[in-house]
């Protein structure tokens, strides 16, 4: 039996060899790790030089993970971040470099420049001054001194801009802030002040540009999104307003201002979309009611009132039942926006429906001045001119005493009433009877034209189907339906024997 002493002696004999093997393995791992870091650094440099930034960044990530105290790995990664335009990510890496190697002037200069762009002037100046104290190169001295001078000048401009803003001299404040932002491009406070100046000056497009930048400079900038939404709303852009207020609520679902505004914009947006769908479906009366609801939902923003009235004008015109009302509403829009081409076209069409052809011609001519190549304007103008010429001759609608929008039942009813009234047998005096005959023929022709869809369409476009002169071209072409009352005798076989059909 082997004694315990013998076993212990054997273990003690092999222990030094085991320790040596463990030490060798540790050294191998250490060397392998250091070799891996060097490999990542070298590959990262090559990929950076080749412009393959994403791949270079991956290698520098690995180098930092492999050796968290390698200041060059942080510096190289910061360089890639800057090349990618990710200054926010570069700044912590540069700070880590300075922490690990305080005398690394290149990193301190770069951090100072980033802080200057962010408008953190005191911190930037601290970096530039420290660069001058740690034996920098001549180039670094020049850069640090220039940046210090620039920072001092910006400090002065910031103080002046604030004074101008406080006394509501927004023009001067804006000019000063323009100069500041040329250098401090990521300075949140300067952009916020300039955006507010633009709002006070009524330059909403410029305010929107600054606020959009601000929404990206700060990750939690709910105020910028709220301001954007309200500006778009007051400009009448309900869709953009809704988009921006939703961004605010993504950051803070409980934001009181954004939530209250969101409910209002959502309601208005839904009403407008619904009204536009009704127009597409040619449900014009319902569309008018919906746009009237829009004006009740938001009575204080002029853009929405004008937009709603413009669409009401359009719906009434296309509904063809209330031309006088359409003319009135269109006129209200044109008082505020005299060169609105769409409203001019709609009112012109309403004038035609109301048989005010000269007014229609004026509107089409005015619209043409602002939209020369609009085919609809050209065709509408030609139509109005034909109808004006036609109205100066014979107007079948006026003969029957009906509107141009009259339905077939109304036409026949008016015809029957007038045919009975002007029947020649009702008159004994030869002159009166002769006048009645002419009137009776006009009434019969009016009924013939207006109850025939093809002839009525021609007449509505300025052609008289009963006028041989206006039909000559079509008659010669052959194959086209030709209507004329030449030789027409509504009185049967004798000159005064009435045998006319009242159906």
C-alpha positions, 0 to 999 in steps of 0.5 A: 500500500502506497503511503501518504508521505510517498504521494505528497513527495511525488506531488511536491516533486512535480509542482515546480513544473506545473507552475512553470507551465501555468506561467508560460500559458499566461505569458502566451495569452498576454502576448496573444492579446497584445498581438491581437490589439496591434493587429486591430490597430493596424487594420483600422489605420489601413481601412481608415486611410481607404475610407472604409469608415465602418470597418475601421470603426469595428477594428478600433472597437475591438482594440479598445475592448482588448486594451482599455488603457490604450490611449491611441485606440481611443484617439483613432476611434475618435478620428473615425467618429469625426470622419463619420460626422459623429462628434457626440461619440468622438468627444468622450473618446477624446476625453478618455485620451486626455485622461490617459495621456494629459500631454497629448496636445492633438487630442486636447486641440480637437476636444477644444475645437469640438467644445467651441462648436458646441458653444461651451466657450469656457471649457474650450478655452481651458483646453487651448490654454493647456495646449500652450503649457505642454511644449506644443509644436509651432503649428499647435501654438498658432492654432491654440492662440487663434482659437482662443482669440476667436472664443474671446470674440464670440464671448463678446458677441454672445453678451451683445446678442443677449442684450439686443434680445432682451430689449426686443431688438431682434434684427440686431440680435439675429445678425450677431447670432448669425456670426456666432453660429458660423463658428458655434454650429452646434450651440443649442442656446444660440440657435434657440435664441435665433429661432425665437428671434425669427418667430418674433420677426415673422420669418417662420421658414427660418425659424423652422430650419433652426428648430429642426436642427435643434431637434437633432442637437438634443435627443430629448428636445420636446420643446423644439418639436412642440414649437415646430408643430405649432408653427406648421399649424399656424401656417395651415400645414396640418399634416406636418403639424401632426407629424412634429407633435407625434415626435414630441409625444414619442419622447414624452407621452405625458407632455401636456402641451403636446398632448393637448395640441395633438388632440386638436390637430388630429381632429382637424386633420381627420375632418379635412381628409374626410371632406376631401374624400367627399369631394372625390366621391362627388358628394359636394353638399356633404363636403361643404358641411364638413369644411364648414365644420373645419372652420368651427373646429379652428376659427382663429387660424386664417390659413384654415379658414381660407383653405376651407372656403376655397374648397367650399367654393370648389364644391359648390361650383361642381355641385352646380346647384348654388352658383350664386352662393359659390360666387359669394364664397369664392369672392371672399377667398379672392379678397384675401388671395386675389391671384388664387388661380384655382379659385378664379377658375371655380368662380368663373365656372360659377359665373357661367352657371349663373349666366354671367359670361362677361364676369366669367371671361374676366376671371379666366383672363385674370387666371391666365395671367398667373398660369399661362399654360393651363389648358383648363383656363384656355378651354373655359375662356373659349367656352365663356366667350362662345356662351356670351356670343350665344346669349346675345342671340338666342338662349333656350334656357331664357326662352323657357325661363329656367336655369342652366342646371335644370333637369328634364322634368323642369324643362318639360314643365316649363315648356308645357306652361309656355306652350299653352300660354303662347298657343296662337289660337289664344290670339285673335289679332293678326299681329298678336297671332303672328308674334305668338307663332314665332314665340311658340316656335322658339318654345318648341325649339328650346324644348327640343334642344334641351331635352336631347342630351347631345344637342343640349351639350352642344348648346352648353358649349356655345353651339346652337344646334338649331342654327344652320350656320353653326352646323354647316361644318358638321353637316358637310362631314356627314354621319353626324346627327343634324337638327334643324327646324327649317320648314318646321310647322308645329301647327299641323296641316294648316297654318293655325291648326294646333297639333303639337305634342306636349310630351 
